[in-house]
Amino acid sequence: MFRYQEFLCFGIIFTPSFILICVCPVLEWQKIILFNESNGELKYNVWIEYSYLALTIVLIILYLFLCGCCCCVDLTKLNYKYKLATLLWLLVPILYTLATYNELGKIPMYCPSNYPYTSRIIQDACEIRLTNLVCMWLNFIFLILFMLSLCSLNGQRFEMENGSDNRNLPEMVDIYSISKKPEFLSVETSESFFNDRRMTRSPGGENYDLHNE
C-alpha cells in the first residue's frame, strides 16, 4: 500500500511540478527578450525580472535537493521550519504579481485576441507574460502539494519502520516494574510483596503457593 501511494505521489504530483519548475525560467527569459524588442513600448524592472529569473534557476536545484533529502529525513521534526519556508515562498508569487501588474500599460492582462496591438511582438510579449504568471502560480501550488505528500509519505514510512519496535513497549515496562524490587521498601516488606505475587487461585477457588510446590 505504501509503494502504491509513493508511486501516485511521484507520478501525479512530482512530474507536472518538475515540468513547471523547468518551464518557468524559460518563459521568464523569453519575456525579457520580447520586452527588449518592443522598442521601449513595454518596460520592466530589471532588478525584479532578473532576481526572479535567478530564483527560478535556484529552485530547480533546491527542488532536486529536497527530493533526495525528504527520502531519508523525518520531516515531522522540521515542522516549524517547513511552515516558515512555505510562508516565505508564498510571498514570491504575490510580490512578483503586484510588482509587474502595470507593466503592460493599457493592454489588458489577459491578452484578448481582438485588442489592437501595435505589433506582433507586443502581442507575443503579452501572451508570454500571462503564461509566465499562470505557470508561476501553478508551480507554487504543485510545489506545496508535493511537499505535503512527501511529509505524509515520510511519516508513514517512519511509522512502519519504528512501529514494530514500540509495539511491545507497554508489556516490557510492566514486566520490568513487577520484577524490580522496590528500593523504598524494607527487606521484610519486599519479601512479603513477592510472596503475595506467587499466590494464585486454583480452579476450585482455593489459594495455593507455587513456591512451596
N, C-alpha and C positions, 0 to 999 in steps of 0.2 A: 504493500500500500504506500509506503514511504517513497519507493522508487517511482511509482506511478505519479505521485504528487510532484516529485522532483522533476520529472520529465515535462509535466504540464507547466511548471514554473519557468523552466529554461526555454521551452518550446514556444509558449504563448506570450510570455511577458519579456523574456530576455531578447528574443530575436527582433521584434519591432523597436524595442528600446535601443538596442545597439545600432540598428539601422538609422534611427533618428539622430543619435549622437554623432554618427559619421556624416549625415547629410547636413546638419546644422552649420558646421564651418564652411562647407562648400557653398551653401546658399548665402551665407554672410559675405564670403569673398566675392561671389558673383554680384551681390548687391552693391558692394563698394565699387566694383568695376563699372557697373551701369550708371551709378550716380556720378562717377568721374567723367563719363562720356556724355552726360546730359548738358554740357557747356554751361554749367553754373545754374541751370534751372532747378535742379534738385540738389540740396545741400544736406550734409550730415556732419555730426560731431565726430571729429577724428578720434578723440580720446575714448569716447563711448564705443564706437564701432570696433576699433582695434582691440580694446580691452575685452569686449565680448567675444571677438574672434579668438583671442588668446585663451579665454576661459573655455570656449568650446573644444579647443585642441587639448587643453589640460584635462578636461572632463573625460575624454576618451581614455587617457592613461589612468586616471583615477577610477574610472568605471571598471577597467580590467583588473586593477589592483583590488578593488572591493570584492569582485567576483572570487578571486583567489583567497582573499582574507576571510570572507564570510563562510568559506567551506571548512575552516579549521579553528575559528574563534567563536566562542559563545557570545552572540550579540546581545543576549539578555543582560550581560554585565556592562554593556555600553549603552544602556537605555537612555541615560541623560545626554550623553554626547550625541547620540543619534537624533534625538529630538531637537537639540540645538542646531545640528548641521542641517536638518530638514527645514527649520525656520529660516536659517541663513540662505539656503538655496531658493526658498520661496521669494526672497527679496530680489533675486536676479531677474526673473521674467517680469516682475512687477515694475521694478525700476527701469528696465530696458524699454518696456512698453510705454511708460509715461514719458521717458526722455525722447523717444522717437515718434511721439504722437503727431506732431505737426510738421514733420519733415517733408510731407508731400504738398504742403500748401493747400490750395483749394481742391485738389484731386481727392475724391472720396477714398477712404482707406480700404474699402472692399473692391476697388478697381473695376467698376462696371464697364462692360464692353462697348456701350453706346456713348461713353463720355468722349468729348472732342479732345483727344490728346494731341499735343503739338508735334509729336514724333513717335515712331515705333519704339525708340529707346526708352522714352518716358513711360509708355505702357508696360514694356517689359520690366522696367525697374520697379514699377508699382506692383506688378504681379509677383516678382521675386521677393519684394519686401513683405507682401502679405503671406506668401508661402513660408518665408523665414519665421514670421511671428507664429503662425499656426504650428509649425514643426517645433519651435521652441517650447510652446505650452504643452504640446503632446509629449515632448521629450521629458518635461518636468513631471507630468502625470505618470508616464510609464516608469520613470526612474523611481518615483515614490512607491508605486505598486511592486516594482521589482525588489526594492529594499525590504518592504513589508513581507513579501513572500519569502525572501531569504531568512528574515528573522523568524518567521513561523516554521520553516523547514529546519532551520538550525536548532530551534528549541525542541522540536520533535525528535531530531537526531540525538541530542544530548539526553533527552528523557529516555529514549530507547537504550542508549549505551549505559546509562547510570541507574536505570530503574531496577535492574536485577540485583545490583549491589546493595540497594537500600530496601529491597522488598522484605527481608527477614530482620531488619534492624530492630523493630519493637520486641520480637521474640528474644533476640540476643541480649537486649538490655534487660528484659525481665528475668532471664535466667541468671544473668550476672548479678542482678540486685538480690536474687534469692540465695545464690551460692556464697556471696561475700558475707563474712562475719561482721556484724555491726561493731564499729570501733567504739561507739559511745556506750555500749552495754558492758556489764561486768562479765567475768568468766562464767559464773553460775547462771546468770540470766541468758547468756549466749547459748550455753549447752541446753538449757530448757527450751529455748527458742527452736533449736534444730531438732530436739526430741519431739516437740509438738509437730514439726513438719513431717516426721517419719510416720506419724499415726495416720492411718486411713480407716475407712469403714469397709467391713465385709459385706457381701451381698445380703446377708440377713440383717444388717443394720448395726452389728456389734463392732466395736473398735478392736483392732489388734495392732501390735507393734511389729513392723517389718524388721527392725533392728534385732529384736530378740529372736525372731525366726531365722 
